[in-house]
Amino acid sequence: MQVKNLQQADRFAPAKVKGIALIAFAAHSYAVFLDLHRPMGIHLDFFSVGSLIAWLVVALVLLSSLRQKSITCSSAYSRWRQSL
């Protein structure tokens, strides 16, 4: 779905892509929670910590993308053409 939206620059829907990213982030959050929390305590092996670091990076990128004003490829191209 993201590839289809990105290929059609005129019909790019940043809200739809961000919504999909939020759903994926929520699913990853749930998976990390299930992986780390065990009956005996927190499970911090190599791959669990790697997944936790990836979750943190995704959270930071997602937060920064939600704050940014999104531009489409066609508007970026038209701005570039006008600057020439």
N, C-alpha and C positions, 0 to 999 in steps of 0.2 A: 504494500500500500504506500509506503514512503517513497519507494522508487518510482511508482506511477505518478505521485504528486510532484516529485522533483523533475521528472522528464517533461512535464507540462508546465512550463514556466508561467504561462498566463493564468493557469488555474491553480497555482500553488496556494495551499491552505496551511499557513503556519500554525494556526490553532489546532488543526487536526493532527499535525505531526507532533506538536507539543503534548497533546492529549494522549497519543500513543506512547510517547516517551514517559509520561507520568504513570500510565498503566504498567509499562515494563519496569519502571523503577519500583512501583509498589510490589510487583511480583518478586523482584529481586530482593527487596527488603524482607518479605515474608520468608523467602528461601534462606537468606542469611540468618534470620532469626532462628529458624528451625535447625540450621546447621550448627550454630554456635551454642545454643542453650540445650544442655543435656541434663538428665536427672542428677548426675554427680557434680554439676557445675558447668562453667563455660569451657567449651572445647576449642582450644586454640592450636590446632596443628597447622602445617604449612599451607595447605590449600584453603582452609577456613580463613586464615589471616589474609591470604591473597584475594579471596572473595570479598572480605570486609574492606580491603583497600580499594578494590574495583568499585564497590558500592559507594565509598566515600568520593572517589573521583567522579563517578556518574552523578552523584548528588551535587557536587560543586559545579559541574558543567551544566546540569539541568537548571540549577538556580541562576547561573549567569545567563543562560539562554532565555529564561523567563523574564529577566530584567531588560534584555536588549530589545530594541526595536528591530523587527525582522524585515529584511528587504528581499525582494524576489530577484531572480537572475536577470529578468528582463529589465527591471528598474535599475539594477547595477550596471547593466550593459548600456542603457540609455544615458546614464550619468557619465559613464566613461566616454561615450561618443561625443557628448556635449563638451567635455573638457578638452577635446582635441582641437 
